[in-house]
Amino acid sequence: MQADRSDARPLVLERTRELVAALKATPAGERLVEVEQRFRADPEIQQILGTLRERDEAFRQAQEAGNLTQEQIRALREVQARYREHPLVHEIELARMPFEILLRDVNGAMANILDLDVGRIVGPANK
């Protein structure tokens, strides 16, 4: 019986790749991919992310050492605000919403087709 399950795995994984391609080909998927590509290619947002990583690491190290300063807190909050206020961050958030709805619909359809309680099997979302 174990051999039967392992034999099905490549086919299921291939069909999963096909499903992902179909999801990306939807208007919501195409929009999300397009915005994420611009996000990754944008030098300003990449500079902000680099600064955010540096300040976050400095913040954590200072916090662990017990010598966190108000200036470090302010500096981290400043770059976090720059990130949150960047137009591409807003675009990604807006592009994700319809795609996430699509994913929920697909998950619901799979649960119905399989007659499963996916929430019970997978567990609660971490949001």
Residue pairs with C-beta under 8 A, 6 or more apart in sequence:
19 106
23 29
23 99
23 102
23 103
23 106
24 30
24 33
26 99
26 102
27 98
28 95
28 98
28 99
28 101
28 102
29 99
29 102
31 95
31 98
31 99
32 92
32 95
32 96
32 99
34 95
35 88
35 91
35 92
35 95
36 92
36 95
38 88
38 91
39 45
39 88
39 89
39 91
39 92
40 46
42 88
44 86
45 83
45 86
45 88
45 89
48 79
48 82
48 83
48 86
49 83
51 79
52 76
52 79
52 80
52 83
55 72
55 75
55 76
55 79
56 76
58 72
59 68
59 72
59 73
59 76
62 68
62 69
62 72
83 89
107 118
108 118
110 116
110 118
111 117
111 118
